[in-house]
Amino acid sequence: MLRLAYLLTAAASLASANINFTWVQPSCSPTDTYNKCLRGQHCEGTKCYANIEMPAEHNWNHEALEKREYLAAGFRLAPAQHAHFRLGKRQGLVTTDGSCGTQHGGKVCGNWASGSCCSKYGYCGKTSAYCGDGCQSGPCLTAQGASSKSTTSSSSSTVRALSLTSSTISSVSAVQTGVPTKDGSCGKQNGNTICGSWPSGNCCSEWGYCGKTDVYCGTGCQSGNCLNAQSASYAGASSTSSASTLSSSSAPSNSAAGASSSSTTSSSRSSSSSSSSSSSSSSSSSSSSSSSSSSSSSSSSSSPSSSSSSSSSPAATGLPGTQKVTTDGKCGAANGGTVCGNWALGNCCSSYGYCGNTAAHCGSGCQSGNCVNPPAGQSSSSANGAAATSSSSAIGGNTAVVATSSSSMASSSSMATSSSMASSSSSSSSSSAIGGNTAIVATSSSSTASSSSSSSSSSAAASTPSAKSTVDGSCGKQNGNTVCGNWPSGNCCSAYGYCGTGATYCGDGCQSGNCAYPPLSAASASSSSSSSSSSSMSSSQATTMSTASRSSSSSTSSIASSTPSPSVQVTKDGSCGQQYGETVCGNWAAGNCCSMYGYCGNGAAHCGDGCQSGNCTGPPHLPAPGPKAAPANANPGSFKIVGESGVPAMHCGLLPNGKVFFLDKVESFTQLKLPNGDWAYSSEYDPETNTAVPLSYKTNSFCSGGAPLANGRFMSIGGNAPLPWLAPDVGDGFDGIRYLTRPLDNSSMDGQGWDEPGNKLSSPRWYPSAQTLPDGRVFVASGSLNGLAPENASNNNPTYEMLDRNGVSSGQFVKMDLLERAQPYYMYPFIHLLNDGNLFIFAAQISQIFSVGSGATTGTVVKEMPELPGDYRTYPNTGGSVMLPLSKANGYTPDILICGGGPYQDVTAPTEPSCGRIKPLDANPKWEMDAMPDGRVMTEGVLMLDGTVFFVNGAHQGAQGFGVADKPAFTSLLYDPAQPLGQRFTTAATSTIPRMYHSVSIMLEDATVLIAGSNPVQQPILEVSADTPFATEFRVERYTPPYLSNGKQNLRPLNMTLSGTNMTPGPAGSSVLNVRFGLPSATVKDVKVALYYNGYVTHSVHMGHRMVYLEHTGFAVGKTAQNLMVQPPPSNNITPPGYYILFVIADGIPSVGQQIMIN
C-alpha cells in the first residue's frame, strides 16, 4: 500500500513537473480581461479549447491536436496511448522555401511562416487566395484542388467548412422547448429555463448551468443534448425523427465523395413529398429542371428519400439506437465499435478512436459521425447513394437545411429556392443554424456568383475601422459587437463570438474580420434585399450580375484608394507589406489596407493599428520581420566534445575556483552517486580535467532560479516537490534556498555539497528569476506556486520579494502588475540591471523599467516600454536575451537584445525568427527589429569578448517542455551589434549534438564557451528511439570562438598578473588595479580590459549576465611587455558586487582570464 501511495504521488508530481500549456485543462472565463487562455486557444464557458488549424497531410499534427483536445476534456492517456501519440512522426515532403504543390514536387506547407495552405499556383500562405478555390493542401477552406467551376466540388468544400465550423452539430440534436437562458443558468433551479443557443453549450447540468461537456450533458442533465437521454429518444423515434438524423454534415460528407446526377435525380424525385406530421418553421418551394429537382424541409419534416439515404449510410451516421454510444470520448473499432453520438467535443470518430469535430477527427480515416470524407472502408458507391439527400437538423431550436445539386444544375436552367430565413438565389441551397444564426450554403453556379457579388459589401459591413476592438478575445453580437482587430489568435470573429483564424472562425458564421464567406448579417441583408428578383434568376444571369458587382466593388475600391505608383509592386495573392517584398494591396478584392501581418483587407484588423499601406485609419505598427538569410562566417569557430557532466545539466554557474556546477532535478538515474549510494543530482565539473564529482542537496531544485551573491557564494532558489520513492532524503524545494561556497584562493571546499540551513523564500516559486542589485540585495520575481496549469491564475505567483546580501528573504512578497498582465507567459522573466540602478523586466511581449526602492515592498514602475512585435519571448517559448557590453565609450548605456520565441507550447509550434533591440533609458525608447536566418526557441545568447553575441542551442520548431520541441538548431549564430542593421548575423559552427530543453552554455576562464545538457524527458532516457528522438544528454562540448581559431590562439596575451583580487567601484583613481601581461607580437594596435559576469544559467535565461569594458592607461604601442593601470567601474550600478572574470583583449583576441571580486 505504501508503494502504491508513492506511485500515485509520483504520477501527480510528474504530471505537474512539466508545465504544459495546451494539454492541461484550464479554467477560464470569456469575460476576464485576459480570459486565462493561451494564444492559439479560446474560452468556451470555463474551458480553453485549441483553435489551431493543422495541415491536413500531417498525421502527427492531427495526433497532436487530437491528444490536446482529448486531454482538455479531462481524460488521461494510458502508457500505450502515450506511445501512440508520439508527435515527432512525419509524412510528406515539407517546403523549405515556401513553394508547394504539384508545381513543386508535391511539397506541402507544413508550418511555413506565411501559412499552411498551398495555393493553386504552388505557394504557401493563409489568406483566401491560398486556402480558397484551388487550394492544394493544408487547412483549405474549399475541397483541395477543387475548381470554382465545379458545382459538386463547390458544394463539398463549402459544406466542409461548415462542418468544421460548428462544434455542436451532431447526428442528432435535441429540440428544446422552454424559455432560453439569458445568463447561462437553467433548469428547475432557475425557472425551468433551457440553454438553447447559449455559447458554452446547450446541456443544462444537474446543478443548473449550461455547457457541452460530460459534466453538463452526462448524469443529471436536465435538458439539451443529454448523453443519458440519447437511447431513449431514439428508441421511440418515428419516421419523422429518422429523417432528421442525417446531420448537415452528412450531405457534404457524401458529396465530397462525389455525387452523380442520377443519384441526385432519384433522391430529389422522392423527396418532393413531406410528412404530414411536420411542424414547419420555414417552408420552401422548388421548381425543377428536366433532369433534377430541389427541395428543402423544416427541422421536423420527413421524406422517404431522407429515410432511405439515412439507412443506407453506414455507421458514419452513428445511430445510437442500433450502436453503442461512447461514455468516455473513445470510439471506433478499437473501442468496441462505439460511436460518438452527441459527445461534447464532436461526433466524428477519428482513425485513432477519439471523438471530436476537427479535421483530425472528421477528415481522413474518420470512422463514423460527420466525416468530411467517406469513413474508412466505405465505398464511394455507398457514399454516392446519399449524396443528394436533403436533410434538416434542429440545433438550439433553429433549422439547418443541406441540399446538393446535380451536375446538370450548373447549366443556365432557372432554379429557385427560398425560405423564411433570407437566403440568396441558388439552384439548391443549404442553411445551417448555429447558435441562433443562419448560414447559407449553396451548390450551383448562381450561389457562387451571389456570394461573390455580396462579398464587397459584406466585408465592409462586417468590421468597419471604427468598430470597437476586443480586449479579451471575445467579439461579435454576443459581446457588444466588438471586432477582433489585432487579437493575437486571429481577426475572424466566429459564430460563437470568439477571435481566431481558420475555418472554425473565418468560415460559415464568421461575423467580422477576414471571413472566407460573407458574414451572417451582411449575407442576410444582401439576400433579403434581392430575394424577390433573384427567385427567378437563371444561373447565367446570376453570373453576369456577379461579374458586374465585382467590377463595381473593384471600381469603388479604386476610387477610394490612390493608385499605386508604377515603382510599387501590387499584390497578386493578397499578401503585402514588409513581410512580402513591400507589395501593396492596390485593388485587391478583399480590400486595399495591408495589415501588420501582411494581408490585404478592409476590416479594422487591416486598416486599424499596424496598417502598413492603403486607406489606413490607425497608427503604423512596427512588424516583426520574417527570417533573413545570413552569410557564413569566414571564421566560424568549432565545437568539440570534451567530457561528461555527471548529471543532466539543467542549471549551471561558474564558481570562483574556475569550475562549473551543474544542478538538476531528482532523477531515476545519473552518472554519479553520493557516498551513501544515492544518485547525485548536482555535480562540480572541472574544465581543465573534464571530470565531474558529485554534489549533494537537500531540496529538489527542479527548474529553480538563482544568482551569485555579493559575498561570492552561489545561491539557488525555488524548485519543485519531493519524489520520496526516488530520493527519500530530498525534500520539497518550492520555497527552498541553497548555497554553494567556493573560495577564490584555495580548494578546501571543492566537492562539498549545497548548504541548506533552513532559510526559505516568502512563497513557493517554480521558474523564478533573480538579479543581484547594486547594494548586494537580490531581487526575486515570478514563479509557479504549485507547478500546475498557469492558465489558472490561482496556481501562479506573479510577485517579487527581496533577499538581503546574504540571500535571506525578507519574508514579504509584493504583486507585480507586469507579471499579472503577462500570464500565463510570466515565468522566468528577463531581468537586466540598468546603469541608473533600476531594472528592465520583460515577460511575454511586454516590459517596463522598475525601481525596487530601499525597502522590501517599495517597488514602483518607472516607465512602460512599447510592446515587442512578434510572438512570445518567455517561457514556454523562451528566446535569448542579453544586455550588450557596457563601456565609457557608449556612456554605459544599456542596450538590450531579445531574439527568438514562439506562439504557443506544442511540438507543432513555429518559432520566432525576429530580434528586438531597445535602449530603455532613451527619452522615447523604441524596438529596432532585426531578423535571424531562421526561427529559434530555447536559443541562448552568450556575450563574447570581442563584443559580439553567440547564439547557441535550442530548436527550430516547438517549445519548452517535455517532448514538445523538434528540429534541433545545430548551427550556431554570431551577432555583431557594430554592423549595420540587416548585416549583423552570420552563421557560425555546427554542433552534432541536439541541445533541446534543459540545456546550458557558459563562458569559461579560458575564453571558450562550455555547452552541456538537453534532457527533454521526465526521467532520463539514454537511447534514442522512434518514440523518444531526443534522449538525455551527458556529453559536454566546448565551443572555440573565432577569436581563438585559425591561428589567432597563438596571438593571445600571455602571463597576465594582477596587483590584487578585488576592486571597489567609484571615481577614477579610487581603486586602481595594476595588470601586467606580455604580447606575442609588437604589432598590436588596441587593448581592452573586460569584466565578465556569467550569472546563473537555466532554461535559456542567463540571469544577471553582463560584460563591462574598463578604462585604463599605460598601453605602449610597439612593445610586447605591457603594464596597464586599470580604473574601476564608476558604480555598482554598472557592476553589482560579486566575482567577475577579468580579461585583457589585444586586437580582439583575449587572454586567459582571472577572477576578481567587485566589492
Helices and strands as residue ranges (DSSP letters): H 2-16, E 41-44, E 47-50, H 59-72, H 79-84, G 102-104, E 117-118, E 124-125, H 128-131, H 151-165, G 188-190, E 203-204, E 210-211, H 214-217, H 230-235, H 239-243, H 250-257, H 261-270, H 304-312, G 315-317, G 333-335, E 348-349, E 355-356, H 359-362, H 380-384, E 391-395, E 398-402, G 407-410, E 429-434, E 437-442, H 445-462, G 477-479, E 492-493, E 499-500, H 503-506, H 520-534, H 539-560, G 578-580, E 593-594, E 600-601, H 604-607, E 638-644, E 651-654, E 660-663, E 682-686, E 691-695, E 705-708, E 714-717, E 737-740, E 769-772, E 778-781, G 793-795, E 799-803, E 814-815, H 817-822, E 830-833, E 839-843, E 846-851, E 860-864, E 880-883, G 888-890, E 896-899, E 914-918, E 928-931, E 940-943, E 949-952, E 955-958, E 965-968, E 971-975, E 985-990, E 999-1003, E 1009-1013, E 1035-1040, G 1042-1044, G 1048-1051, E 1054-1058, E 1062-1063, E 1073-1078, E 1087-1093, E 1096-1098, E 1101-1103, E 1106-1110, E 1112-1113, E 1121-1126, E 1138-1146, E 1149-1150, E 1154-1158
